[in-house]
Amino acid sequence: MIGAEAVQATPPRVQADRLDLDRMPGRRPMPILREYGNLALFFRDPMGYLDGLAREHGNVAMFSRGMRRGMIWPKEESPGAVFLFGPKLLREVLTTHATYPEAVVGRFPAEWGGAARLTGGLLWLVGDRHRQHRRVITPLYHQRRIEGYRDLMVQVIGTALDGLRPGQRIGVMDEVGKILATFQSDMLLGVANMPGEKGRLIERLAEFWERMKNPAAHVVPINLPFTPRGRLLECGNHLSKELDELIAIKRAAPEPGHDVLSMMAHSKYEDGTSMTDDELVSETLHLFVGGWVSTRSSMAWTTMLLAQHPRIAAELYEELDSVLHGDAPTVAQLKDLTLLDCVLKESLRLFPPIPFVSRVSNEAVELGGYKIPPRTELHLSMYHTHRDPELYPDPYAFRPERWRTLDPDTDTYLPFGIGRRVCPGKALATLQMKIMLALLVQRYRLEPVKPANLRCGGVGIMAIQPDLNVIVRRQDKRFRESWAKVTGNVTSMVDLPQVV
């Protein structure tokens, strides 16, 4: 969490009237450490902590009972952090009662220097700025344009799979991350064929993100060369300069290239102005993270689920082999691969890339029978909506077949967000994962390293930590041999077979 330090522009101070916050149920604060101890528990196992809140206290609960500050905002700027569960409250908040925490982002201390320019982007904008950026970026991810990247995807994925060897041990997220980085070097930045530092820019983006998500870089704000904060800022400042140089090249070109950054650099707002260099730098990291982080984790979860369910893995292979005969799917053929679509949808239901979103109440509001004051942090769990038994019978089971008849509302199935803030790269991510999974299952069987101690970690992104390690096997159809007894906190998140 970086928000407590990030705020410089001070919004109105918390009202003395806390309304119903002090009578709201929640987890008992830790002795001595109080809510800071609860935050430590949350960082250790975010979804386990939220499961406890929902199970013990219902649809509305304080993060820590009696809390007088937010999880993101410091004490004087937010009266507390409330978690809301269930589709009814989620819909109510997102459509009526809340705004985005604008003051939390884009206002980093002077010591961040150029690195601060990497911390904004579409995800964090509100109001007119959000609408402006959305009108520029959304057309760049239009379905027809995305389908035009199909051949590049097939080439990049196929080359990577050619490099795998039977018996080789790999990390799924690591391997998928390399594939995505190669693709985004061309699709997002247009630097795939550039020599030297420019050709490695995508690696710099990945490095910055990995350093940015390290809690130690924010909890211990010591800016020295050997500290996590110092390494983060050094990486960010260097990356910021490199992106400035690349943006200058894109702007100088008479026509936009095929890559997203070039098209953004040549785009115009409705008033005829263009994105500033600062905006382009921020959006570049935002778009990279959105397409790289979530797809890596989703492919790892899907691999794990198929290994645990050999019957479904066998049926998926049969479907792919009967339609594709070893080839990559065309866009038209994807419509015939119904089980592939069902498997991916069910994996994203169980493990949505973004498990919860955050908003801030813009006025006093009643939610779930409690009166909540302005500026309260409202955290909404898509993860728990996806496990509502009234929406998804047998919600903890991996049952792809449910999607042959299921057609949920947009506010009850939200792996890519909702409404005006739905991920602009939704179609791109879906196409990438379908092509990757189709080629992978036809050519290889991935066997998780035994024993399989699988843990879901990370705040804001659902990822297997540290990675899902597997042994590469040629596709021998011996799917039962990929099964292993699973331990770790993932066993509380999904029903897995104890034996096959």
N, C-alpha and C positions, 0 to 999 in steps of 0.2 A: 504494500500500500504506500503510495507516494503523495497522496493528496494533502496530508496534514502540513507538509512542508511547502507544497506547491502553491498554496493560495497566497497571493499578495494583495489583490484587490479585495477589500473587505466588504462582504454583503452586510445587510442589516443584522445587528446582534440578535441573539436568541431572545424571544419574548420571555418575560418572567413566568407567564402562565404556561405551564407544561401540559395543560389539559389532562388527558388520560394516560400520558406516558408512564407516570409513576405507579399506576395500578395495573399496567399491562404485564402479563406473564412473560417469562423469559428464563434463560439459563442463569443459575446462581453465579454471581461473580466470584472469581477465585480469591482465596484468602490473600491478603496483603497486596497482591498484584492487581486485584479487581479485574476490570474489563481488559486490561493489557494481558493478563493471563489467559482470558478467554480468547483473545486474538491469537495468542500462541497456539492454543488448541485448534483454532480454526485454520491457521496456516498449515498445521500438521495434517489435518484431514478435513478439508472444507465440506465435502458432501456428507461425511459422517456427522459433523457438527450440525449441519442443517437438518439432517434426518432426525436428530434428537430434538431440535426445536419443533419441527412439524409434528412429531409423534407425541411429545410430552405436552405441547402447549397449543396445538390447533393451528388455525389458518393465519393468525396474527400474533407475532411474538417479538419482544425486544431481543436484540442480539445478546445483551447481558442485562439482567434485571436492574432497574434503577440507573442505567447508563445515562450520563449527561453530556455526551459528545457523540459525534458520528464515527463510523469506521474510517471514513475518508476525510471528513472535515474536523478540525479541532474544536475544542469545547465551546469557544465563544461564537462559533459560526453555525453549529448544528446542535439541536437539543438531544438527538439520539438516533440510533439506527434500528429500523423495524424491518423484519422479514415477513413477506406476505406469500401465502401458498394457495394454489388453486386457480383455475381459469377465470372464475368470476372476478376476483380481486385483481388479477393480472389485467384483464380487459378494462376494468374500471379505472385503474391507475393510468394505464398507457393511453387511454383515449380521453380522459377527463381531468384528472386531478394533479398531474405532475409535469415538471419540466426536466430538462437535462441539467446536470450539475456543471454549468458553464464555468463558474468561478474556480472550479477545482483544477482545470487544465489550461495549458498554454500560458501560464504565468509563473514560470520557474525562476528561481533566484539568479542573480547576475553571474554567480560562479559557474552556472551551467553553460554559459557562452553559447557557441553554435549548437551544442547538443540539445538545447531547449527547443530548437526549431524542428526537432524530430518527434516532438511529443504531442502534436495536435492531430489534425486530420478530420475527415468527415465524421468519424465515430463520435467525436467530442463537440462538434459544432451545434449551435442552436439557432432558431429564428431565421432571419434573412440570409445569414452566411451559410447555414446548413442547406437552405433551398438553392442558393447559388451554386454551391459545390455539387449538390446532388444533380442539378440540371446539366452540369458539365460531365460528371463521371458516369451517370447511369447509361447514357447512349453508348459509351465506350465498352460496356458490357452487355450490349444488346444480343439477343439470342443468335441472330444471323452472324454477327461479328464473332461471337464465341465459336460457333460452328466452323468458321473459317480457320480457327486454330487447331482443328481436329488433326490435320496431317502433321503439324509440328508436334502435337502431343504424342501421336503414335511413334514418330521418329525418336523423340527423346526417351519415351518409356521403353520402346523396343531396344534401343542401344543400351540402356541401363540393365535390362533383363538379360541381354546377351552376355553381359559381364559377370553374371552370377554363375557359380560353379556348385554342382552337387556336393554336399558335405560341408559347404561353407557356412559359417555362423555369422549372422548379420543382426543388426537392430532394425526393426521395421521402420520406426520413425526416422532413424538416421538415413536409411536407404531411400525412403520416400522423400525426405527433405532434400537429398541430393538431386533427385529427379525434378522436384518442383523448382529448385534453385536454377537448374539448367534451363528449364522452360521459361521461368520468369526473367532470366537474363535477356532473353530474346523478346518475349511478349510484353513485359512490363517496362524494361529499361532500354532494350534495343542495343545491348553491348556485347552480345554473344560473340561477335567477330572482332571486337576491339582488342588491341594488344595491351599488355601491362596492367596497371592498376584499374583502368576502366573496365576491363574484362572480368575483374574480380569484385566488382562493386556489390554484387548480390551476396557474396560471402560476407562483406562488411555489414550489410543490412542484417543478416542472420546473427552475426557476432554481437551487434549492438542490441538486438532484441534479447538474446540470451543474457547479456549483462544487465539489461534493463529490468528483467523479471526476477533478478536475484534480490531477495528481500534485504540482504546485508548491505546492498548499495544504498538503501533508503533508511534503514533502521540505524545504521552507523554512518552519519553524514560527514565522514572525514575524507577530505579531498587530498590524498597523497598518492604518489605513483604506484605504491604497492597495495593500496586498499581497493575493495570492490568499487567504491564510489570514484576513486581516482581513475581506475581502469575504464569504468563506464564513460566518464566525461572525456577522457583522452580518445576513446574510440568514437564517441559521438561528434566531437569537434573535428576529427579527421574526416569522418564520413560526411559531415555537413559541407566541408570544403570541396570534397570530391563531387558531391551532388551538384554544387554550384557550377563547377566546371562543366559537368555533363549537361546541365540545363542551358548553359550558354551555347553549347554546341547545338542543342535541339532548337533553340530560338533562332539561331543564325541560319538554319536550313530554310530554303525558300518554301518548301512544302513539308507538312508533317509526315513523319515516317509511319511504319506499321505498328510501332510500340505505343503503349498507353501514355508514357511520360511525354513523348513527342506530341501526341495529340492533345494532351492537357496543356502543354506549353503553347500551342497554337490556338487554343480555344478562346472564346470570348464570352463574357457574361452578357446579360441582356442590355446593359448600359454601354457595351462596347469595350469595356476594360478587360484585362486578362488576369489570370492568377498571378500573384506575386511570386518571387523566388521562394520566399518563406513558405507560402502555401503549397507550392510544388514539392518542396522538401518534405513537409509534413505529410502530404497525401501519398508520396512515394513510399514512405515507411508504413503508413496505415494500410495501403493496398497490398504491400508485400506481406505484412503480418497476417492480414485477413485471409490471404490465399495460401499461405505457407503453413502457419501454425495449425489451423483448424483441420486442413486436409491431412497433414501428418498424423495427428492424433486419431482422426476418424478411420484412416486406413489401418492403424494398429488395432483399434477396437474391433473392426470388422474381421481382421485376420484372427484375432483371439476367439471371437464368437464362432467363426466357421470351424476352427480347430476343435472347439468344445462340442460342436454339433455335426458329427461326421455324415449323418444322413442328409442334412441340408447341403453340406459341402459337395456330396456326391451328386445330388440333384442339380446343383448349380453347374457343376462341371458338365453334366449331360446336356443341359440346356445350351450352354456356350458351345460345346463341341458340335452339337447338331445344327446350330445356326451358323457358326463362324468357321468351323473346321480349322481351327488354329490361327485364324487371322484376327486382326483388330476389328471391332465393330465400326461400321459406318454410322452416321447419324440416323439414317433411315432404319438400319437394323436394330438400333437400340429399342425401338418400339416393340420389337418381337421378343426382346429379352426381359420378360415380365418378372421372372424370379430374381434376376440381377437387380431390377428396380426395387423389388420387395425386400431383398436382403439389405440393400443400402438404406432404405427408409427405416427399417426396423433397427438397424445399428445406430442410426442417427437419433431415433427415438430414445433408445436406452442410454446413449452417450452423446447428447447434443454437444457440439464443440464449445458453445458458450452456455454454461449451466444456469446462470442467472444474470439479470441486468439490473442497473441501478438508476433511480430517479430521485428527485427532491420535490417534496410537496411545495407547491407555490402559493398555498393558502391553507387555512385551517380546514380540515376535512374529516369526515367520519368514515372509517373503514372497518368493517367487521365488528361494528358495535363499539369502537373506540374513537374518541375525538383526538386527532393528531394535529399538533401545531405546525405552522409554516416552517420551512427549512429542514424538516425532518428527512433523513435519508430513508428511502423506501427501496428495498432490495427484493426483486421478484424472481421466483424460481421457475424457470421453464422445465428444469429437470424433474421437479415434483409434479408439474402439470402432466408431463409425459408418463407419469406413473399413477395417474388417477384411475382407479378401477372402474369408475363409471364411464370413462372415455375409452379405456384400453383394458378389457377383461384380461385377467391373469397378467397384470402389468409388468411383473419382474421376469417373465419368460421371454426368450428369444423366439418369436413366432412370426417369421416373414410372411407366412400365408395369410395373416390377418389383413395385409394390404391389398389382397385381391378384391376385397369388398369394402374395405374401410376408406372413407373419404372425409377426414376431419376438417373442422373449421380452421381458418388461418390463425386463430388465437388459442387453439388447443394442440397444434403441432407446430413447433417454432424452432427447428434446428438452426435456421438462418435469421432469426429475428422476426419482426412483425411491422407491418404498416410502412410509414415513411422511413423507418430505420432498418428495414430488411436489408440484408447484405447485398450490395450491388453485384458481387461476384458469385452469387448463388448458382447461376447456370454454369459458370466456368468450373466451379468446384465439383458440381455434380457430374459434368461431362468428364473431367479428369479422373474422378474416382471410378466411374463406370469403365472407362477405357483401361485404366490401370488394373482394376480387379479382373476384367475379362481376359486380358493378356496373361496376367499372373497365374490365375487359376488354371488356364489351359496348359501352361508350360511347367509350372512348379507346384509342389506341395510344401507348404511352410509348416515345420514341426516345432512348436515352442520348446525351448530348452527345459528339461525336467530337472528338479521339481519346479512347477510354475507358481512362483510367489508373485502375484500381480497386485500392484497398488495404484490406485487412482490418486494423483496429487496435482498440485498447481492451483492457483487462485484465478478464477476467471476463464481458464481453459481446462477442459477435461483431458488429461493426458496420462498415459501409463508411465510411471516413473520408476527407474530412470529410462527404460525403453523395453519394448517387447522383443526379447532375444529369441531367434528361431534358427533352426538348421534347414538349409535349402535342400530339398529333395526333387528329383525329376518327377513329373506328374505320373505317378504309378497307380493312382486310384486307391491307395491303401489309406483312406482317410481316417480310419479308426486309430492308426498309429500316431496321428497328430494329437489325439486326446491325451490330456494329463490331468491328474487331480490338482485343483487350483486352491491356493491359500492366499491370504492377504485381504485387504479391505474391499476388493472388488466382489468378494463373495456376498457382501451385504447389499450390493447394488444390482445384482442380476442373479436369477436362479440358474445354476450350472449343474449339469448331470454329475452325479457322484461316481458313476461307472457307466461304460458303454459296451 
